[in-house]
Amino acid sequence: MIIANPARLGATAILLCSISGLALAQGTAEDPATLLPPIYIAGSAIKGPQSTASGTVFDPATLGTPSYLDGGAVLTTLPGIASSRMGGHGLDIVIRGLNSNQINVIDAGAVTYGGCPNHMDPPASTAAFARADRVTVTRGYASVTNGPGGTGGTVRLEREAPPASAASGFTGEAHASAGSNANALGAGGRFTWTLGNGFYVKGAVEAKDADDYADGAGRTVRSAYEQTSGGLTFGYAGQGFDIALDHDRDAARDVLFAGAGMDSPSTDTSVWRLRGGVDLDAGALRRIEAEVFLSEVDHVMDNYSLRPATGMFMRVPTTSDTRGGKVEAQLAFGSTTARVGIDHQSNNRMAILYGGMAAARPAIEAANPANARFLMWPDVTIEQTGLYAETETELDAANTLKLGLRYDHVKASAGAAAGLPGYAAAAPNGFYTTYYGTTFNDARREDNWGGLIRFEHDFGDGLTGFVGLSRSVRTADATERAMGRNNWVGNPDIAPEKHLQFDLGVEVKRDDWGLTATAYVDRVDDFILRDASTYAGVTTYRNVSAQLAGVELSGSWQSGGLQLTGDLTYTRGQNRDDDAPLAQIPPLMGKLAVSYGQGAWRLGTQMVWADGQDRIDPARDPAATPGYAVFNLFGSYDISETVTLTAGVDNLFDRAYATHLARSNAVDPALVQVYEPGRTFHLALSAKF
């Protein structure tokens, strides 16, 4: 695990240092009520993540993580976020025991669903972190304005126009980093070209490359990857009006996975956005914002081009195309602000598995219908249209009340459930009938209601607190609803998850120390369980009653140039119907860091630890996992006002270990899971111009 450098935006070392004395408001993504001031040490500000009991806000350019990491690995350095590893790229984040589309990842208003049924390309791995001016991470259900789902949390990447007062000119930032383990390299930069009269161009490019890494025992782990990305924004902002046109592209090549039976020769992601807003003075109506987007993913995975072929050759080209938009009115009346809007997204996914012996390779790569074996995603379309309203009222100087209501209409269909004419692939309807007694010839529809109420109180003397209750609904994704192969079958009639969450939190801020604490309980009706035990050798899906509960703690203390920070997270997941643990729940885990700095330099050490986890689902979890403690070193030096050098050593003592959420090792079953990287020296240089 790569550790961020706290001196210059160290995500893991500064984790929750900037603890506010303001209300613990779990603000909206566009206007976080808990943007906290930076801590000052030795006369200069540490530009790190700004955190509260509910989440974290940070600027990716100042986070301090090596630039060769993907977005999932970056987010894992923040408090309360774990991840599932099956290689060096594509780490799938987990918040409060929930993952996939239980977590919303919104990139400048656009939503992208990965092209791999096995999550080789989760949304965080292709999101344009290099282009974000601010990333807001909330744990739990924080707002009804973030689209459907998001029951576990939301990650919002946001972009800003240059200030209206900015002079014409060109500014930018560049970075480069290297890691000794896997010969990892990363380089890139972003720029802003202010053209005058409110017009501007912003852009970024980035490249990442890594070989297979070695774990703490010196064993090679299949984990190599190459990734390049870039994008441009053309925009205008001035006189109460703003509009921007974005285009981003991301290309991943030759991505190897120890935790999967296939590798990915290529994944291409393209995102278009048109977004803007206008300020108004029309009674209570203060602003209208709108956006439309289109994201397209083309993904290929196979079991022969990047690894020795054994048995049948298999290749799966997939597509995942999402289009949508949003219109929102922002209002203010008296001591109340409100947001009312409508949003829509439609995702279509298609995945066909082609197979044959070695002689059939040309036909497989030509997508010959005669070599089609399974319609894994049989032209699945999930459309969701939502209406929402959210208000926030200052009842008095010490009390704030937040209310939200959301309605979503869902339509799900599978255009190829009955098979494709001329294709040899088995019709998914046959699998649905065998395991659920149904077909997917007719569309399924849902009407889902959610909402929240949250009360926040300032007790004075730096102590604030909140209590919240929410109901959120998540519809099944394309895999859960329509996967169509002989050993993995979706359920067309699966009901949506209904989460009833209760949160309670406090925050204390003193001159030289701070503490945040949150406890939550999430009772889930119709939890969508990935079931690997009901039918031998076949994965199916069914609804169960479940409960997730946990605590999240963080704190900091400082004296002069000395700083101590830490966080702790615990989640307990229970399948109440079967009276058994839920699968893939992280154990008690946390971080503890101490650092010292004066002027231009800072040095420190960090311990990343986890308890053992023996509450497992034997059919889904690879195994119970032992606890571990891994130590890291970090440091930074400001060469000048615009150039900073950072360095560190991760897994200092070269410990061989796997996190509980790591995938089963499909290449070497004797190892059970995919192990984390061993000792890694890393060096990075960043500059502004």
C-alpha positions as CSV (number, residue, x, y, z in Angstrom):
1,M,0.0,0.0,0.0
2,I,1.4,3.4,-0.9
3,I,1.2,6.0,1.8
4,A,0.5,9.6,1.2
5,N,2.9,12.3,2.4
6,P,1.4,14.4,5.2
7,A,3.7,17.3,4.9
8,R,2.6,18.3,1.5
9,L,-0.9,17.0,1.4
10,G,-0.4,13.7,3.0
11,A,-3.7,12.0,2.9
12,T,-2.9,9.3,5.3
13,A,-0.8,11.3,7.7
14,I,-3.0,14.3,7.9
15,L,-6.2,12.3,7.6
16,L,-8.4,14.2,10.0
17,C,-6.2,16.9,11.2
18,S,-8.4,19.9,10.2
19,I,-11.2,19.3,12.5
20,S,-13.7,22.1,12.5
21,G,-15.4,23.9,15.3
22,L,-18.2,24.6,12.9
23,A,-21.4,22.6,12.8
24,L,-20.9,19.0,11.8
25,A,-23.1,19.6,8.8
26,Q,-22.9,16.8,6.3
27,G,-23.2,19.4,3.5
28,T,-24.1,19.0,0.0
29,A,-21.4,18.0,-2.5
30,E,-21.5,21.4,-4.2
31,D,-21.4,23.3,-1.0
32,P,-19.9,21.2,1.7
33,A,-20.8,22.7,5.1
34,T,-17.7,21.2,6.6
35,L,-14.9,22.5,4.4
36,L,-12.3,22.8,7.2
37,P,-9.4,25.3,7.5
38,P,-5.9,23.8,7.1
39,I,-3.8,23.3,10.2
40,Y,-0.8,25.6,10.5
41,I,2.5,24.3,11.7
42,A,5.8,26.2,11.8
43,G,4.1,29.1,10.1
44,S,3.0,27.4,6.9
45,A,-0.2,25.6,6.0
46,I,-0.2,21.8,5.5
47,K,-2.4,21.4,2.4
48,G,-4.0,18.2,3.3
49,P,-7.4,16.6,3.2
50,Q,-10.1,18.4,5.2
51,S,-12.1,15.9,7.2
52,T,-15.0,15.5,9.6
53,A,-16.9,12.6,11.1
54,S,-18.9,12.4,7.9
55,G,-16.3,12.5,5.1
56,T,-13.2,14.1,3.5
57,V,-12.5,16.9,1.0
58,F,-9.2,17.1,-0.8
59,D,-7.4,18.5,-3.9
60,P,-5.9,15.5,-5.8
61,A,-3.0,17.7,-6.9
62,T,-1.9,18.3,-3.3
63,L,-2.7,14.8,-1.9
64,G,0.9,13.5,-2.0
65,T,0.2,10.0,-3.3
66,P,2.4,8.7,-6.1
67,S,0.9,9.5,-9.5
68,Y,1.3,5.9,-10.7
69,L,-1.6,4.8,-8.5
70,D,-5.1,4.5,-9.8
71,G,-8.1,6.3,-8.2
72,G,-9.1,3.3,-6.0
73,A,-5.7,3.1,-4.5
74,V,-5.7,6.9,-3.8
75,L,-9.1,6.8,-2.1
76,T,-7.9,3.9,0.1
77,T,-5.5,6.2,1.8
78,L,-8.4,8.2,3.3
79,P,-10.1,7.3,6.6
80,G,-13.0,4.8,6.4
81,I,-12.2,3.5,2.9
82,A,-11.1,-0.1,2.2
83,S,-10.6,-1.8,-1.1
84,S,-10.6,-5.1,-2.9
85,R,-7.4,-6.0,-4.7
86,M,-7.0,-8.4,-7.6
87,G,-4.0,-6.8,-9.2
88,G,-2.0,-3.6,-9.3
89,H,-4.8,-1.7,-11.0
90,G,-8.6,-1.5,-10.6
91,L,-8.9,-1.5,-6.8
92,D,-12.6,-1.6,-5.9
93,I,-13.4,0.7,-3.0
94,V,-15.6,-0.3,0.0
95,I,-17.3,2.1,2.4
96,R,-19.2,0.9,5.5
97,G,-19.1,-2.7,4.0
98,L,-20.7,-1.6,0.7
99,N,-19.2,-1.4,-2.7
100,S,-20.0,-1.3,-6.5
101,N,-23.1,0.8,-7.2
102,Q,-23.8,0.9,-3.5
103,I,-21.3,3.8,-3.8
104,N,-21.9,6.6,-6.3
105,V,-18.8,7.9,-8.1
106,I,-19.7,11.2,-9.9
107,D,-17.0,12.8,-12.1
108,A,-17.9,16.4,-12.9
109,G,-21.6,15.4,-13.1
110,A,-21.0,12.3,-15.2
111,V,-21.5,8.7,-14.1
112,T,-19.5,5.8,-15.7
113,Y,-20.3,2.2,-15.1
114,G,-17.3,-0.2,-15.8
115,G,-17.2,-2.6,-18.7
116,C,-16.2,-5.7,-16.8
117,P,-18.6,-7.9,-14.9
118,N,-15.7,-9.0,-12.7
119,H,-14.9,-5.3,-11.8
120,M,-11.6,-5.1,-13.6
121,D,-12.4,-1.4,-14.3
122,P,-14.4,0.0,-11.4
123,P,-15.5,3.7,-11.8
124,A,-12.7,5.0,-9.5
125,S,-10.0,3.5,-11.7
126,T,-11.0,5.5,-14.7
127,A,-12.3,8.7,-13.0
128,A,-10.3,11.8,-14.0
129,F,-8.7,12.6,-10.6
130,A,-6.0,14.6,-12.4
131,R,-8.6,17.0,-13.7
132,A,-10.5,17.5,-10.4
133,D,-10.0,20.7,-8.4
134,R,-11.8,19.1,-5.5
135,V,-12.9,15.6,-4.4
136,T,-15.6,15.2,-1.8
137,V,-16.0,11.8,-0.2
138,T,-19.0,11.2,2.1
139,R,-19.6,8.1,4.1
140,G,-23.2,7.0,4.4
141,Y,-26.2,8.5,2.7
142,A,-25.5,12.3,2.8
143,S,-27.8,13.9,0.2
144,V,-30.8,13.0,-2.0
145,T,-29.2,15.2,-4.8
146,N,-26.5,12.7,-5.8
147,G,-28.6,10.5,-8.0
148,P,-30.1,7.0,-7.4
149,G,-28.3,4.5,-5.1
150,G,-25.2,5.7,-3.2
151,T,-26.4,3.9,0.0
152,G,-22.8,3.4,1.2
153,G,-21.4,6.8,0.2
154,T,-20.6,9.1,-2.6
155,V,-17.3,10.2,-4.2
156,R,-17.7,13.5,-6.2
157,L,-15.0,14.9,-8.4
158,E,-15.6,18.6,-9.1
159,R,-14.1,21.1,-11.5
160,E,-14.1,24.8,-11.1
161,A,-13.8,27.7,-13.6
162,P,-10.9,30.2,-13.0
163,P,-12.0,33.2,-10.8
164,A,-13.7,35.9,-12.8
165,S,-10.9,38.3,-11.6
166,A,-8.1,36.1,-13.0
167,A,-5.8,37.8,-15.4
168,S,-5.2,36.4,-18.9
169,G,-2.4,33.9,-19.0
170,F,-1.2,30.3,-18.6
171,T,-0.7,28.5,-15.3
172,G,-0.1,24.8,-14.6
173,E,1.3,22.0,-12.5
174,A,3.5,19.0,-13.4
175,H,4.4,15.9,-11.5
176,A,6.5,12.8,-11.9
177,S,6.9,9.8,-9.5
178,A,8.7,6.5,-9.4
179,G,8.4,3.4,-7.2
180,S,11.0,0.7,-6.8
181,N,8.6,-2.2,-6.5
182,A,7.2,-3.0,-10.0
183,N,9.4,-0.3,-11.6
184,A,6.3,1.9,-11.4
185,L,6.4,5.3,-13.1
186,G,3.8,8.1,-13.3
187,A,4.0,11.5,-14.9
188,G,1.5,14.2,-15.9
189,G,0.2,17.7,-15.4
190,R,-2.7,20.0,-15.7
191,F,-3.0,23.6,-17.0
192,T,-5.4,26.5,-17.1
193,W,-5.3,29.0,-20.0
194,T,-7.3,32.1,-19.1
195,L,-8.2,33.8,-22.4
196,G,-9.9,36.9,-21.0
197,N,-13.4,38.1,-20.9
198,G,-14.4,35.0,-18.9
199,F,-13.3,32.4,-21.5
200,Y,-10.8,29.7,-20.5
201,V,-9.3,26.3,-21.5
202,K,-8.4,23.7,-18.9
203,G,-6.7,20.4,-19.5
204,A,-4.7,17.5,-18.1
205,V,-2.6,14.5,-19.3
206,E,-1.3,11.6,-17.3
207,A,0.6,8.4,-17.9
208,K,1.1,5.4,-15.6
209,D,3.2,2.3,-16.1
210,A,4.1,-0.6,-13.8
211,D,5.5,-4.1,-14.0
212,D,4.4,-7.0,-11.7
213,Y,5.2,-6.2,-8.1
214,A,6.8,-8.5,-5.5
215,D,5.0,-9.2,-2.2
216,G,6.7,-9.2,1.1
217,A,8.0,-12.8,0.6
218,G,9.6,-11.9,-2.7
219,R,6.9,-13.7,-4.8
220,T,5.9,-12.1,-8.1
221,V,2.3,-11.0,-8.2
222,R,0.6,-10.5,-11.6
223,S,-0.2,-6.8,-11.4
224,A,1.4,-5.0,-14.4
225,Y,-0.6,-2.2,-16.1
226,E,-0.3,0.8,-18.5
227,Q,-2.7,3.7,-18.3
228,T,-2.9,7.0,-20.2
229,S,-5.5,9.6,-19.8
230,G,-6.2,13.2,-20.8
231,G,-8.9,15.7,-21.4
232,L,-9.9,19.3,-22.3
233,T,-12.5,21.7,-21.0
234,F,-13.6,24.8,-23.0
235,G,-15.6,27.1,-20.8
236,Y,-16.9,30.6,-20.0
237,A,-17.7,32.0,-16.6
238,G,-18.8,35.6,-15.9
239,Q,-21.6,37.9,-15.0
240,G,-23.6,35.2,-13.2
241,F,-23.4,32.7,-16.1
242,D,-21.1,29.7,-16.7
243,I,-20.9,26.9,-19.2
244,A,-18.3,24.3,-19.9
245,L,-17.8,21.5,-22.5
246,D,-15.6,18.6,-21.3
247,H,-14.1,15.6,-23.1
248,D,-12.0,13.0,-21.3
249,R,-10.4,9.8,-22.6
250,D,-8.7,7.0,-20.6
251,A,-6.9,4.0,-22.1
252,A,-5.7,1.0,-20.0
253,R,-3.5,-1.6,-21.7
254,D,-2.1,-5.0,-20.8
255,V,-3.6,-5.0,-17.3
256,L,-2.7,-8.3,-15.4
257,F,-4.7,-9.7,-12.6
258,A,-3.6,-12.4,-10.1
259,G,-7.1,-12.4,-8.7
260,A,-9.0,-13.3,-11.9
261,G,-9.1,-16.0,-14.5
262,M,-8.5,-13.4,-17.3
263,D,-6.5,-10.3,-18.0
264,S,-7.5,-7.2,-19.8
265,P,-5.6,-6.3,-23.0
266,S,-7.6,-3.1,-23.4
267,T,-10.1,-0.8,-21.8
268,D,-11.1,2.5,-23.4
269,T,-13.3,5.1,-21.7
270,S,-14.6,8.2,-23.3
271,V,-16.7,10.9,-21.5
272,W,-18.4,14.0,-22.9
273,R,-20.1,16.6,-20.7
274,L,-21.9,19.9,-21.2
275,R,-22.6,21.6,-17.9
276,G,-23.5,25.1,-16.7
277,G,-25.6,27.4,-14.7
278,V,-27.1,30.9,-14.3
279,D,-27.5,33.0,-11.2
280,L,-30.9,34.6,-10.8
281,D,-32.6,37.1,-8.6
282,A,-36.2,36.0,-9.1
283,G,-37.8,35.9,-5.6
284,A,-36.7,32.7,-3.9
285,L,-35.1,31.4,-7.1
286,R,-31.3,32.1,-7.0
287,R,-29.7,29.7,-9.5
288,I,-30.5,27.1,-12.1
289,E,-27.9,24.5,-13.1
290,A,-28.0,21.8,-15.8
291,E,-25.8,19.1,-17.3
292,V,-25.8,16.3,-19.8
293,F,-23.2,13.6,-20.3
294,L,-22.3,10.6,-22.3
295,S,-19.8,8.0,-21.2
296,E,-18.7,5.0,-23.3
297,V,-16.6,2.1,-22.2
298,D,-15.1,-0.6,-24.5
299,H,-13.5,-3.4,-22.5
300,V,-11.8,-6.6,-23.6
301,M,-10.7,-9.5,-21.3
302,D,-9.2,-12.9,-22.3
303,N,-7.3,-15.8,-20.8
304,Y,-4.6,-16.3,-23.4
305,S,-3.0,-13.2,-24.9
306,L,-1.3,-12.0,-21.7
307,R,-0.8,-15.4,-19.9
308,P,-0.1,-19.0,-20.9
309,A,-3.2,-20.5,-22.4
310,T,-4.6,-23.6,-20.7
311,G,-7.7,-25.4,-21.9
312,M,-10.3,-23.4,-23.9
313,F,-9.4,-20.0,-25.2
314,M,-12.0,-17.4,-23.9
315,R,-12.4,-13.8,-24.9
316,V,-15.1,-11.3,-23.7
317,P,-15.5,-8.0,-25.5
318,T,-17.9,-5.7,-23.6
319,T,-19.5,-2.3,-23.8
320,S,-21.0,-0.1,-21.1
321,D,-22.6,3.1,-22.3
322,T,-24.3,5.6,-20.0
323,R,-26.1,8.8,-20.9
324,G,-27.9,11.1,-18.6
325,G,-28.4,14.6,-17.3
326,K,-29.7,16.8,-14.5
327,V,-31.6,20.1,-14.1
328,E,-31.6,21.7,-10.6
329,A,-33.1,24.9,-9.2
330,Q,-31.5,26.4,-6.1
331,L,-33.7,28.5,-3.8
332,A,-33.3,30.6,-0.7
333,F,-36.1,32.0,1.5
334,G,-35.7,33.2,5.0
335,S,-33.2,31.0,6.9
336,T,-33.8,28.1,4.4
337,T,-32.0,27.1,1.3
338,A,-33.4,24.4,-1.0
339,R,-32.5,22.4,-4.1
340,V,-35.1,20.9,-6.3
341,G,-34.3,18.9,-9.4
342,I,-34.8,16.1,-11.9
343,D,-32.0,13.7,-13.0
344,H,-31.9,10.8,-15.4
345,Q,-29.4,8.1,-16.4
346,S,-29.6,5.2,-18.8
347,N,-26.9,2.5,-18.8
348,N,-26.7,-0.2,-21.5
349,R,-24.3,-3.1,-21.2
350,M,-23.4,-5.9,-23.6
351,A,-20.9,-8.7,-23.0
352,I,-20.5,-11.9,-25.1
353,L,-18.1,-14.6,-24.2
354,Y,-16.5,-16.2,-27.3
355,G,-14.6,-19.5,-26.8
356,G,-12.9,-22.4,-28.6
357,M,-9.7,-24.3,-28.8
358,A,-6.4,-22.8,-29.9
359,A,-7.1,-23.2,-33.6
360,A,-10.2,-21.1,-33.2
361,R,-8.3,-18.0,-32.0
362,P,-8.8,-16.0,-35.2
363,A,-12.5,-16.7,-35.1
364,I,-12.7,-15.8,-31.5
365,E,-10.9,-12.5,-32.0
366,A,-13.1,-11.8,-35.0
367,A,-16.2,-12.2,-32.8
368,N,-17.6,-15.0,-35.0
369,P,-21.2,-15.7,-33.9
370,A,-20.5,-19.4,-34.2
371,N,-17.9,-19.1,-31.4
372,A,-20.3,-17.2,-29.0
373,R,-20.8,-19.2,-25.9
374,F,-22.6,-17.0,-23.4
375,L,-24.5,-13.7,-23.5
376,M,-23.1,-12.5,-20.1
377,W,-24.8,-9.1,-20.3
378,P,-27.6,-9.7,-22.8
379,D,-28.1,-6.1,-24.0
380,V,-29.1,-4.9,-20.5
381,T,-30.5,-1.4,-20.2
382,I,-31.3,0.1,-16.8
383,E,-33.0,3.5,-16.9
384,Q,-33.5,5.6,-13.8
385,T,-35.3,8.9,-13.6
386,G,-35.4,10.8,-10.3
387,L,-37.1,13.7,-8.7
388,Y,-35.7,15.2,-5.5
389,A,-36.0,18.1,-3.1
390,E,-33.7,19.0,-0.3
391,T,-33.8,21.8,2.3
392,E,-31.4,23.1,4.9
393,T,-32.7,25.4,7.6
394,E,-30.9,27.4,10.3
395,L,-33.3,27.1,13.1
396,D,-31.2,29.4,15.2
397,A,-27.5,30.2,15.7
398,A,-26.8,26.7,17.2
399,N,-29.3,24.4,15.3
400,T,-29.6,23.3,11.7
401,L,-32.2,21.0,10.2
402,K,-31.8,19.2,6.9
403,L,-34.6,17.4,5.1
404,G,-34.6,15.5,1.8
405,L,-37.1,13.5,-0.3
406,R,-36.3,11.5,-3.5
407,Y,-38.4,9.4,-6.0
408,D,-36.9,7.2,-8.7
409,H,-38.6,5.4,-11.5
410,V,-36.6,2.4,-12.8
411,K,-37.0,0.4,-16.0
412,A,-34.8,-2.6,-16.6
413,S,-34.8,-4.7,-19.8
414,A,-32.6,-7.3,-21.5
415,G,-32.9,-7.1,-25.3
416,A,-31.0,-10.4,-25.9
417,A,-32.5,-12.5,-23.1
418,A,-34.0,-14.8,-25.6
419,G,-30.7,-15.1,-27.5
420,L,-29.3,-13.5,-30.6
421,P,-30.3,-14.8,-34.1
422,G,-27.4,-16.6,-35.7
423,Y,-25.3,-16.7,-32.5
424,A,-24.4,-20.1,-30.9
425,A,-24.6,-18.5,-27.4
426,A,-27.0,-20.1,-25.0
427,A,-30.1,-18.0,-24.4
428,P,-30.0,-16.4,-20.9
429,N,-33.7,-17.1,-20.5
430,G,-32.9,-20.8,-20.2
431,F,-30.7,-20.0,-17.1
432,Y,-33.3,-17.7,-15.6
433,T,-35.9,-20.3,-15.9
434,T,-33.7,-23.1,-14.4
435,Y,-32.8,-21.1,-11.3
436,Y,-35.7,-18.6,-10.8
437,G,-38.6,-20.0,-12.9
438,T,-38.9,-16.8,-14.9
439,T,-37.7,-15.1,-18.2
440,F,-36.6,-11.6,-19.0
441,N,-38.7,-11.1,-22.0
442,D,-40.6,-8.2,-20.3
443,A,-39.2,-5.1,-18.8
444,R,-39.1,-4.8,-15.0
445,R,-40.2,-1.5,-13.4
446,E,-39.8,-0.1,-9.9
447,D,-41.0,3.0,-8.0
448,N,-38.5,3.8,-5.3
449,W,-38.8,6.4,-2.5
450,G,-36.0,7.7,-0.3
451,G,-35.3,10.6,2.0
452,L,-33.4,11.9,5.0
453,I,-33.7,14.0,8.1
454,R,-30.6,15.4,9.9
455,F,-30.4,17.6,12.9
456,E,-27.1,19.3,13.8
457,H,-26.3,21.2,17.1
458,D,-23.5,23.4,18.1
459,F,-22.9,22.9,21.9
460,G,-20.4,25.7,22.0
461,D,-16.8,25.5,23.1
462,G,-15.7,23.6,20.0
463,L,-18.2,20.7,20.5
464,T,-20.7,19.9,17.8
465,G,-22.9,16.9,17.0
466,F,-25.5,15.5,14.7
467,V,-28.2,12.8,14.5
468,G,-29.6,11.6,11.2
469,L,-32.0,9.1,9.8
470,S,-32.3,8.2,6.1
471,R,-34.0,5.8,3.7
472,S,-32.2,5.0,0.4
473,V,-33.0,2.5,-2.3
474,R,-30.5,0.8,-4.7
475,T,-31.7,-1.1,-7.8
476,A,-29.9,-4.2,-8.9
477,D,-27.1,-3.7,-11.5
478,A,-26.8,-5.5,-14.8
479,T,-24.9,-8.4,-13.3
480,E,-27.2,-9.0,-10.4
481,R,-30.3,-8.8,-12.6
482,A,-29.3,-10.4,-15.9
483,M,-25.9,-12.2,-15.9
484,G,-26.3,-15.1,-18.3
485,R,-23.8,-17.9,-18.2
486,N,-23.9,-21.5,-16.9
487,N,-22.1,-20.9,-13.6
488,W,-23.2,-17.3,-12.9
489,V,-26.9,-16.3,-13.3
490,G,-28.6,-13.0,-12.6
491,N,-32.1,-12.7,-11.2
492,P,-34.5,-10.7,-13.3
493,D,-37.0,-10.4,-10.4
494,I,-34.5,-9.3,-7.8
495,A,-36.0,-6.6,-5.6
496,P,-34.1,-3.3,-4.9
497,E,-32.3,-2.8,-1.7
498,K,-33.9,-0.6,0.9
499,H,-31.5,0.9,3.4
500,L,-32.7,2.5,6.7
501,Q,-29.7,4.2,8.2
502,F,-29.3,5.9,11.6
503,D,-26.2,8.0,12.2
504,L,-24.9,9.7,15.3
505,G,-21.8,11.8,15.5
506,V,-19.8,14.3,17.5
507,E,-16.8,16.5,16.8
508,V,-14.5,18.3,19.2
509,K,-12.0,21.0,18.2
510,R,-9.4,22.5,20.5
511,D,-6.4,24.7,19.8
512,D,-4.0,21.8,19.6
513,W,-6.1,18.6,19.3
514,G,-9.3,17.4,17.8
515,L,-11.5,14.3,17.8
516,T,-14.4,13.0,15.6
517,A,-16.6,10.0,16.2
518,T,-19.5,8.5,14.3
519,A,-21.7,5.5,15.0
520,Y,-24.2,4.1,12.5
521,V,-26.7,1.3,12.0
522,D,-28.0,0.3,8.5
523,R,-31.0,-2.1,8.5
524,V,-31.5,-3.4,4.9
525,D,-34.6,-5.0,3.5
526,D,-34.1,-7.0,0.4
527,F,-30.3,-6.8,0.6
528,I,-29.0,-8.3,-2.7
529,L,-27.0,-11.3,-1.7
530,R,-24.5,-12.9,-4.1
531,D,-25.2,-16.5,-3.3
532,A,-22.5,-19.1,-4.0
533,S,-23.9,-21.8,-1.7
534,T,-27.5,-22.6,-2.7
535,Y,-26.5,-24.2,-6.0
536,A,-23.2,-26.1,-6.1
537,G,-20.9,-24.4,-8.6
538,V,-23.3,-21.7,-9.6
539,T,-23.5,-18.1,-8.4
540,T,-27.0,-16.7,-8.1
541,Y,-28.7,-13.8,-6.4
542,R,-31.5,-13.5,-3.8
543,N,-32.9,-11.0,-1.4
544,V,-32.3,-11.3,2.4
545,S,-32.7,-9.1,5.4
546,A,-29.4,-7.7,6.6
547,Q,-27.8,-5.3,9.0
548,L,-24.5,-3.3,8.9
549,A,-23.3,-1.3,11.9
550,G,-20.1,0.3,12.8
551,V,-18.0,3.1,14.2
552,E,-15.6,5.6,12.7
553,L,-13.1,7.5,14.8
554,S,-10.4,10.0,14.0
555,G,-8.2,12.5,15.8
556,S,-5.2,14.7,15.8
557,W,-2.8,16.4,18.2
558,Q,-0.1,18.9,17.5
559,S,2.5,20.9,19.4
560,G,4.8,23.2,17.4
561,G,6.2,21.1,14.5
562,L,5.2,17.8,16.0
563,Q,1.9,16.2,14.9
564,L,0.1,12.9,15.7
565,T,-2.9,11.7,13.7
566,G,-4.9,8.6,13.5
567,D,-8.2,6.9,12.5
568,L,-10.1,3.8,13.2
569,T,-13.0,2.1,11.4
570,Y,-15.1,-1.0,12.3
571,T,-17.9,-2.5,10.4
572,R,-20.1,-5.6,11.3
573,G,-22.3,-7.1,8.6
574,Q,-24.9,-9.8,9.3
575,N,-27.3,-11.7,7.1
576,R,-30.3,-11.7,9.4
577,D,-32.3,-14.3,7.4
578,D,-29.6,-16.9,7.5
579,D,-28.1,-15.8,10.8
580,A,-24.7,-15.7,9.2
581,P,-22.0,-13.0,8.5
582,L,-22.1,-11.1,5.3
583,A,-19.2,-11.7,2.9
584,Q,-16.5,-9.2,2.2
585,I,-16.8,-7.1,5.3
586,P,-13.5,-5.4,6.4
587,P,-12.2,-6.0,9.9
588,L,-11.4,-3.4,12.6
589,M,-8.7,-1.3,10.8
590,G,-6.9,2.1,11.0
591,K,-3.8,4.2,10.7
592,L,-1.6,6.0,13.1
593,A,1.0,8.6,12.0
594,V,3.5,10.9,13.7
595,S,5.5,13.5,11.9
596,Y,7.7,16.5,12.6
597,G,8.6,19.5,10.4
598,Q,10.0,23.0,10.4
599,G,9.9,25.4,7.6
600,A,10.3,23.6,4.2
601,W,10.7,20.0,5.4
602,R,8.7,17.3,7.2
603,L,9.5,13.7,8.2
604,G,7.3,11.1,9.7
605,T,6.3,7.5,10.1
606,Q,3.0,5.7,9.8
607,M,1.5,2.4,10.9
608,V,-1.3,0.9,8.9
609,W,-3.0,-1.9,10.7
610,A,-6.0,-4.3,10.7
611,D,-7.3,-6.9,13.1
612,G,-8.0,-10.4,12.0
613,Q,-11.3,-11.2,10.4
614,D,-13.0,-14.6,11.1
615,R,-16.6,-13.5,10.5
616,I,-16.8,-14.8,6.9
617,D,-19.1,-16.4,4.4
618,P,-17.1,-19.5,3.5
619,A,-18.8,-19.6,0.0
620,R,-17.7,-16.1,-0.8
621,D,-14.7,-15.0,1.3
622,P,-11.4,-16.7,0.3
623,A,-10.6,-17.4,3.9
624,A,-10.4,-15.9,7.4
625,T,-7.5,-13.4,7.5
626,P,-5.0,-12.7,10.3
627,G,-4.3,-9.2,11.5
628,Y,-1.3,-7.2,10.4
629,A,0.7,-3.9,11.1
630,V,2.7,-2.3,8.3
631,F,5.1,0.6,8.8
632,N,5.8,3.3,6.4
633,L,8.2,6.3,6.3
634,F,7.5,9.6,4.5
635,G,9.1,13.0,4.0
636,S,9.0,16.1,1.9
637,Y,11.1,19.1,1.2
638,D,10.2,22.4,-0.5
639,I,13.0,23.0,-2.9
640,S,11.5,26.4,-3.7
641,E,8.1,28.1,-3.5
642,T,6.9,26.2,-6.6
643,V,8.9,22.9,-6.5
644,T,8.4,20.1,-3.9
645,L,10.2,16.8,-3.5
646,T,8.6,13.9,-1.6
647,A,9.9,10.5,-0.8
648,G,9.0,7.5,1.3
649,V,9.2,3.8,2.0
650,D,6.1,1.7,2.2
651,N,6.0,-1.6,4.0
652,L,9.3,-0.8,5.5
653,F,9.8,-4.3,7.0
654,D,8.8,-6.1,3.9
655,R,5.9,-7.9,5.5
656,A,4.0,-10.5,3.5
657,Y,0.3,-10.0,4.0
658,A,-3.1,-9.7,2.3
659,T,-6.0,-7.5,3.3
660,H,-9.3,-9.3,4.1
661,L,-11.0,-8.0,0.9
662,A,-8.3,-9.2,-1.4
663,R,-9.5,-11.6,-4.2
664,S,-8.7,-15.3,-4.3
665,N,-5.4,-15.8,-6.1
666,A,-6.5,-17.4,-9.4
667,V,-2.9,-17.9,-10.5
668,D,-1.4,-19.5,-7.4
669,P,-4.2,-21.0,-5.3
670,A,-1.6,-22.0,-2.7
671,L,-1.4,-18.3,-1.7
672,V,-5.2,-18.2,-1.1
673,Q,-5.4,-14.4,-1.7
674,V,-3.7,-11.7,-3.7
675,Y,-1.0,-10.3,-1.4
676,E,-0.1,-6.6,-1.0
677,P,3.2,-5.2,-2.4
678,G,6.4,-5.7,-0.4
679,R,8.9,-3.0,0.5
680,T,8.6,-0.1,-1.9
681,F,10.8,3.0,-2.1
682,H,9.1,5.9,-3.9
683,L,10.1,9.4,-5.0
684,A,8.1,12.2,-6.5
685,L,8.7,15.7,-7.8
686,S,5.9,18.3,-8.3
687,A,6.2,21.8,-9.7
688,K,3.9,24.8,-10.4
689,F,4.4,27.2,-13.2
